Amino acid sequence: MLSQGDVSATIYTLIGICITAWALTMAYGLLFPERTEIARLEISTRPLTCIGRGAAIFLTAGLFGAILVGAGHNPLVKLFGWTILMALFLVAALGLAGIAMSAGERLRRLAPEMNAYAAFARGAAFLTLGCVLPLVGWFAFGPLLFIAAIGAGSKAAFSRARQIAEVSQAEAA
């Protein structure tokens, strides 16, 4: 039987996760605009490639990291596993910023009076809140968004300086 405290703790945990995911997405978009733009271009032009790449990375690096975290009692092995998982989450945050920027662009097409920052903030909010939707968000939208974000973020995180210069020149034009 659940007490009122258990229900409140669950609800406030979900609210906290949504707020911190939104804030991390906004921070990545504002701190790394060129890399976020690469992730946005990748998810806009090749979404299925992003999902495939993200699934491959998640199944290899994510599974390897999870195995290392749960393996034995050696703290160095667990630390290495957590390092792999945190790197995976950071790449996904970069990809999520690109996806949120793409969602913000679509919002700006619907409401042209909205500025770019407000559209980006709303796009990030819609994505993070969509993952909290019971059943559909938990088991379909959230995991698919996470895998696509890993795919787009990996392209953005590991792209060369030449690609970043091309993106910043295109933004300036």
Backbone bond lengths (Angstrom), bond angles and torsions (degrees), N, CA, C in turn:
res aa  C-N    CA-C-N  psi(-1)  N-CA   C-N-CA  omega(-1)  CA-C   N-CA-C  phi
1 M - - - 1.447 - - 1.526 109.33 -
2 L 1.320 115.45 137.25 1.459 120.91 -177.94 1.517 110.47 -92.73
3 S 1.310 114.99 140.04 1.461 119.47 174.93 1.530 108.96 -96.25
4 Q 1.306 116.03 169.15 1.465 120.81 179.23 1.533 110.67 -61.71
5 G 1.310 116.95 -32.90 1.464 120.64 178.57 1.513 112.21 -66.32
6 D 1.332 117.95 -38.75 1.463 121.15 177.94 1.526 111.18 -64.13
7 V 1.318 115.96 -43.58 1.464 120.63 179.95 1.527 109.95 -65.38
8 S 1.325 117.05 -44.77 1.462 120.44 179.23 1.521 111.52 -63.14
9 A 1.321 117.44 -41.19 1.463 120.63 179.31 1.520 110.93 -63.04
10 T 1.311 117.82 -39.97 1.465 121.06 178.87 1.517 111.23 -66.15
11 I 1.308 116.61 -44.86 1.463 120.51 -179.14 1.519 111.01 -65.01
12 Y 1.327 117.27 -44.54 1.462 119.90 -179.09 1.531 111.79 -70.20
13 T 1.311 117.45 -28.72 1.460 120.20 174.53 1.522 110.05 -66.50
14 L 1.328 117.61 -44.39 1.464 120.83 177.27 1.526 111.53 -62.54
15 I 1.323 117.24 -41.41 1.465 121.03 178.21 1.528 110.05 -63.48
16 G 1.325 116.57 -42.51 1.462 120.66 179.03 1.517 112.44 -64.31
17 I 1.334 116.68 -40.51 1.459 120.15 177.95 1.526 110.46 -64.10
18 C 1.323 117.26 -41.36 1.469 120.12 179.08 1.526 111.49 -63.80
19 I 1.308 117.14 -44.30 1.463 120.35 -178.82 1.518 111.09 -65.69
20 T 1.322 117.37 -43.97 1.461 119.02 -178.99 1.533 111.67 -70.93
21 A 1.318 118.53 -34.79 1.469 120.23 176.28 1.519 110.32 -66.02
22 W 1.325 117.38 -40.50 1.462 121.05 177.27 1.525 110.12 -64.07
23 A 1.331 116.92 -44.97 1.464 120.50 -178.74 1.526 111.37 -64.89
24 L 1.326 117.79 -40.07 1.461 120.74 178.54 1.528 110.77 -66.31
25 T 1.311 116.96 -39.30 1.464 120.83 177.28 1.524 110.42 -63.10
26 M 1.312 116.71 -44.67 1.466 120.66 178.90 1.524 110.77 -64.37
27 A 1.322 117.04 -42.06 1.464 120.22 -179.61 1.525 111.17 -62.71
28 Y 1.320 117.52 -44.70 1.460 120.21 178.70 1.519 110.98 -63.17
29 G 1.311 117.42 -41.56 1.467 119.97 179.76 1.517 112.79 -64.98
30 L 1.325 116.86 -34.30 1.459 120.26 -178.73 1.526 112.55 -85.11
31 L 1.318 117.72 -31.72 1.464 120.49 -178.10 1.529 113.18 -83.15
32 F 1.326 116.73 -31.73 1.460 121.15 -177.03 1.526 110.26 -125.92
33 P 1.335 117.92 68.58 1.471 118.82 -174.73 1.527 114.32 -65.79
34 E 1.346 117.66 -35.96 1.468 118.88 -178.89 1.521 110.76 -69.01
35 R 1.316 116.75 -43.54 1.470 119.91 179.81 1.532 110.59 -68.87
36 T 1.309 117.15 -35.94 1.462 120.28 176.28 1.524 110.48 -64.25
37 E 1.318 115.87 -37.82 1.469 119.82 178.22 1.527 110.74 -66.04
38 I 1.329 117.29 -37.15 1.469 119.88 176.45 1.523 109.65 -63.49
39 A 1.336 116.96 -43.23 1.472 120.61 178.20 1.526 110.48 -63.78
40 R 1.326 117.16 -39.01 1.470 120.79 178.61 1.525 110.98 -64.28
41 L 1.320 116.35 -44.83 1.463 119.68 178.42 1.527 111.37 -63.50
42 E 1.327 116.21 -39.36 1.462 120.26 -179.22 1.528 111.06 -64.85
43 I 1.335 117.01 -46.64 1.471 119.53 -177.71 1.529 110.35 -72.06
44 S 1.325 118.24 -28.81 1.467 120.44 179.89 1.520 112.12 -75.81
45 T 1.330 117.02 -36.26 1.461 119.71 -175.06 1.521 113.18 -93.67
46 R 1.337 117.61 -34.27 1.467 120.50 -176.52 1.533 110.95 -135.14
47 P 1.327 118.57 69.88 1.468 119.76 -177.20 1.525 113.70 -66.78
48 L 1.325 117.58 -38.35 1.462 119.13 -179.24 1.530 111.61 -69.28
49 T 1.315 116.73 -33.66 1.460 120.28 174.97 1.525 110.47 -64.86
50 C 1.326 116.12 -39.84 1.470 120.20 177.74 1.527 110.80 -63.27
51 I 1.310 116.80 -42.22 1.465 120.17 179.82 1.527 110.35 -65.97
52 G 1.331 117.00 -43.20 1.463 120.19 178.71 1.516 112.41 -64.36
53 R 1.335 116.48 -45.66 1.457 120.41 178.59 1.520 110.76 -63.64
54 G 1.331 115.90 -42.38 1.462 119.86 179.35 1.518 112.73 -64.14
55 A 1.332 116.56 -39.50 1.469 119.92 178.08 1.520 111.02 -65.39
56 A 1.334 116.57 -40.64 1.467 119.50 179.09 1.526 111.19 -64.93
57 I 1.319 116.87 -43.44 1.470 120.18 179.27 1.522 110.69 -66.86
58 F 1.326 116.11 -42.30 1.466 119.63 -179.28 1.524 111.21 -64.18
59 L 1.325 117.24 -42.63 1.459 120.04 -178.11 1.521 112.80 -71.02
60 T 1.335 117.75 -27.06 1.462 118.64 178.43 1.529 111.41 -91.11
61 A 1.326 116.80 -63.03 1.460 120.03 -175.83 1.527 111.56 -69.47
62 G 1.325 117.76 -41.36 1.457 120.43 179.96 1.506 112.64 -64.86
63 L 1.317 116.36 -43.99 1.457 120.11 178.78 1.526 111.10 -67.01
64 F 1.330 116.96 -41.50 1.466 120.78 178.38 1.528 110.76 -63.16
65 G 1.330 116.98 -43.90 1.461 120.73 178.31 1.515 112.18 -63.59
66 A 1.334 116.97 -42.19 1.469 120.74 179.32 1.528 111.18 -65.36
67 I 1.320 116.79 -37.69 1.469 119.87 177.64 1.523 110.26 -65.29
68 L 1.334 116.84 -42.05 1.458 119.76 179.72 1.528 112.28 -67.05
69 V 1.328 116.83 -36.18 1.468 119.68 178.47 1.527 110.62 -64.80
70 G 1.304 117.11 -38.92 1.459 120.66 -178.16 1.519 114.59 -88.89
71 A 1.340 117.51 -0.79 1.465 120.26 -174.29 1.521 111.68 -86.08
72 G 1.313 116.32 125.61 1.455 123.86 168.30 1.511 116.02 52.48
73 H 1.327 112.80 -157.21 1.462 119.89 -176.77 1.512 112.15 -118.84
74 N 1.330 117.66 8.46 1.451 120.59 -179.94 1.528 109.61 -77.24
75 P 1.335 118.37 115.14 1.461 119.80 -176.77 1.529 113.82 -66.89
76 L 1.322 118.36 -27.91 1.462 119.46 178.41 1.526 111.74 -68.70
77 V 1.320 116.38 -36.15 1.462 120.09 177.10 1.530 109.60 -66.92
78 K 1.333 116.61 -42.92 1.467 120.16 177.88 1.529 111.11 -63.88
79 L 1.327 116.97 -39.82 1.464 120.78 177.94 1.524 110.96 -62.41
80 F 1.320 116.70 -42.29 1.459 120.50 177.54 1.530 110.66 -63.33
81 G 1.328 116.98 -40.04 1.461 120.88 177.09 1.518 112.06 -63.38
82 W 1.335 117.05 -44.11 1.458 120.34 178.01 1.534 111.14 -65.70
83 T 1.316 116.98 -34.79 1.458 120.23 177.45 1.527 110.62 -63.24
84 I 1.311 116.94 -42.24 1.468 120.67 177.48 1.527 110.63 -62.95
85 L 1.335 116.91 -45.28 1.464 119.90 -179.10 1.528 111.91 -66.04
86 M 1.324 117.70 -40.20 1.467 119.97 178.70 1.525 111.32 -66.78
87 A 1.333 117.43 -37.64 1.463 119.85 175.61 1.528 110.38 -62.71
88 L 1.319 116.42 -38.75 1.461 121.13 177.59 1.535 110.83 -63.65
89 F 1.336 117.01 -41.86 1.460 120.52 178.37 1.529 111.71 -67.52
90 L 1.323 117.42 -35.83 1.464 119.60 178.81 1.527 111.55 -68.37
91 V 1.313 116.96 -39.41 1.468 120.59 175.91 1.532 109.57 -64.39
92 A 1.331 116.53 -40.12 1.467 120.07 178.37 1.527 111.16 -65.00
93 A 1.328 117.78 -35.51 1.471 120.25 178.35 1.523 110.93 -65.48
94 L 1.324 116.58 -38.10 1.464 120.06 176.47 1.527 110.53 -64.75
95 G 1.315 116.57 -43.18 1.463 120.21 177.02 1.520 112.52 -64.97
96 L 1.331 116.49 -38.21 1.465 119.89 178.43 1.524 110.85 -65.40
97 A 1.318 117.63 -34.38 1.464 119.93 175.83 1.528 110.27 -63.61
98 G 1.321 116.99 -39.69 1.468 119.97 177.08 1.518 112.28 -66.19
99 I 1.335 116.27 -40.28 1.464 119.81 178.29 1.525 110.04 -66.91
100 A 1.335 117.18 -39.26 1.469 120.67 178.07 1.523 110.91 -65.43
101 M 1.325 116.90 -36.33 1.459 119.87 177.25 1.532 110.25 -65.90
102 S 1.323 116.66 -38.77 1.458 120.47 176.83 1.527 110.71 -65.35
103 A 1.322 116.80 -41.88 1.470 120.19 176.72 1.530 110.53 -64.32
104 G 1.325 116.54 -37.61 1.461 120.12 177.47 1.515 112.66 -64.47
105 E 1.327 116.71 -37.67 1.469 119.46 176.05 1.524 111.65 -62.12
106 R 1.317 115.62 -40.25 1.472 118.66 178.45 1.525 110.70 -66.81
107 L 1.328 117.13 -35.71 1.466 120.28 176.34 1.530 110.58 -65.68
108 R 1.325 116.84 -37.77 1.469 119.92 179.18 1.518 111.95 -66.46
109 R 1.340 116.85 -30.90 1.464 119.06 176.09 1.525 110.70 -67.82
110 L 1.337 116.03 -32.34 1.469 119.40 179.14 1.525 112.11 -79.01
111 A 1.350 115.81 -32.60 1.466 120.84 179.66 1.527 108.23 -131.33
112 P 1.334 118.46 86.29 1.468 121.30 -174.31 1.528 114.14 -63.04
113 E 1.317 118.56 -20.12 1.465 120.21 -179.82 1.535 112.92 -74.90
114 M 1.318 117.50 -11.08 1.458 122.27 -179.42 1.527 110.03 -77.47
115 N 1.352 116.49 136.36 1.469 118.51 177.90 1.523 110.40 -80.64
116 A 1.330 115.97 169.71 1.471 121.35 -173.21 1.524 111.82 -64.90
117 Y 1.328 117.37 -39.51 1.465 119.98 -178.87 1.528 111.29 -66.02
118 A 1.306 117.20 -44.29 1.469 120.56 179.53 1.523 110.96 -64.05
119 A 1.320 116.38 -39.26 1.465 119.57 178.34 1.521 110.90 -65.76
120 F 1.330 117.26 -41.47 1.461 121.47 178.17 1.531 110.46 -64.03
121 A 1.329 117.04 -42.98 1.464 120.80 179.74 1.530 111.04 -64.54
122 R 1.310 117.37 -40.95 1.465 120.23 178.40 1.521 112.20 -69.93
123 G 1.326 116.49 -38.24 1.463 119.68 176.45 1.520 111.25 -61.44
124 A 1.332 117.05 -43.04 1.461 121.27 178.12 1.530 110.72 -65.24
125 A 1.327 116.96 -38.81 1.466 120.51 178.99 1.525 111.30 -66.21
126 F 1.326 116.83 -42.97 1.464 119.61 179.09 1.527 111.41 -62.24
127 L 1.329 116.52 -40.39 1.466 119.52 -179.47 1.522 111.76 -67.44
128 T 1.328 117.26 -45.25 1.466 118.96 -178.41 1.520 111.59 -69.39
129 L 1.315 117.32 -38.41 1.468 119.33 179.10 1.529 111.92 -71.90
130 G 1.320 117.07 -28.84 1.458 120.42 177.91 1.525 112.26 -65.15
131 C 1.319 115.98 -27.26 1.471 119.63 179.29 1.520 112.73 -74.52
132 V 1.320 118.43 -16.38 1.461 122.29 -177.75 1.529 111.98 -89.31
133 L 1.305 116.56 -13.17 1.459 120.61 -179.99 1.527 109.68 -56.39
134 P 1.316 118.71 125.66 1.470 119.70 -176.61 1.526 112.53 -58.69
135 L 1.293 114.68 140.48 1.456 127.75 178.73 1.520 113.19 64.37
136 V 1.324 119.24 -64.32 1.459 120.87 -177.65 1.531 110.62 -66.24
137 G 1.305 117.34 -44.81 1.457 121.00 178.93 1.515 112.51 -70.68
138 W 1.319 116.77 -39.60 1.464 121.24 -177.02 1.515 112.55 -70.41
139 F 1.325 116.82 -42.53 1.458 119.99 -170.20 1.521 114.73 -108.82
140 A 1.326 118.94 -8.23 1.460 120.31 -179.98 1.535 110.79 -125.39
141 F 1.327 116.95 -65.08 1.458 120.81 -173.74 1.527 111.94 -65.96
142 G 1.313 117.64 -47.77 1.463 121.38 -177.96 1.520 113.59 -61.04
143 P 1.334 118.65 -53.56 1.465 118.71 178.77 1.526 113.78 -62.81
144 L 1.341 117.37 -38.71 1.460 119.86 178.76 1.534 110.55 -66.47
145 L 1.319 116.82 -40.39 1.458 121.05 177.28 1.526 110.54 -63.95
146 F 1.330 117.12 -41.77 1.466 121.65 179.66 1.533 110.91 -63.11
147 I 1.317 116.92 -43.94 1.467 120.84 -179.73 1.529 110.66 -67.73
148 A 1.324 117.70 -42.12 1.468 120.32 177.37 1.529 110.69 -65.29
149 A 1.325 117.04 -36.62 1.466 120.59 178.58 1.525 110.96 -66.65
150 I 1.318 117.62 -36.89 1.468 120.01 176.10 1.530 109.81 -63.98
151 G 1.325 116.74 -42.66 1.460 120.00 179.69 1.514 113.02 -64.22
152 A 1.323 117.22 -46.37 1.464 120.87 179.46 1.524 110.85 -69.66
153 G 1.326 116.67 -39.59 1.459 120.51 -179.78 1.509 113.04 -67.59
154 S 1.318 117.25 -34.97 1.467 119.32 178.63 1.516 110.89 -66.91
155 K 1.321 116.79 -38.15 1.472 120.19 176.60 1.526 110.01 -64.14
156 A 1.334 116.51 -42.03 1.464 120.28 -178.65 1.525 111.80 -72.51
157 A 1.315 117.54 -39.00 1.462 120.51 -175.97 1.515 112.21 -70.98
158 F 1.313 117.11 -33.40 1.458 120.07 -174.48 1.519 113.25 -109.34
159 S 1.333 117.59 21.15 1.455 119.98 177.13 1.529 109.21 -83.29
160 R 1.286 115.27 155.72 1.465 122.52 -176.28 1.518 111.38 -76.64
161 A 1.310 115.45 162.98 1.465 121.65 179.49 1.525 110.77 -62.98
162 R 1.326 117.60 -30.14 1.469 121.60 179.53 1.527 110.27 -63.24
163 Q 1.344 117.15 -42.53 1.462 120.36 179.26 1.526 110.53 -65.56
164 I 1.325 116.91 -38.13 1.458 120.18 178.86 1.522 110.48 -66.03
165 A 1.341 117.16 -40.02 1.465 120.36 177.95 1.522 110.94 -63.94
166 E 1.334 117.19 -38.89 1.466 120.01 177.82 1.519 111.39 -64.00
167 V 1.337 116.79 -39.80 1.464 120.31 179.47 1.517 110.67 -66.91
168 S 1.337 117.53 -43.15 1.468 118.95 -179.73 1.528 111.93 -69.31
169 Q 1.347 118.41 -30.61 1.457 120.60 174.50 1.525 111.13 -69.28
170 A 1.322 117.06 -37.16 1.457 120.72 178.33 1.523 110.31 -67.54
171 E 1.346 116.97 -35.96 1.473 119.45 177.42 1.519 110.86 -67.70
172 A 1.327 117.10 -36.75 1.470 121.03 -178.46 1.528 111.86 -69.79
173 A 1.321 117.11 -28.62 1.476 120.88 -177.22 1.492 112.74 -77.38
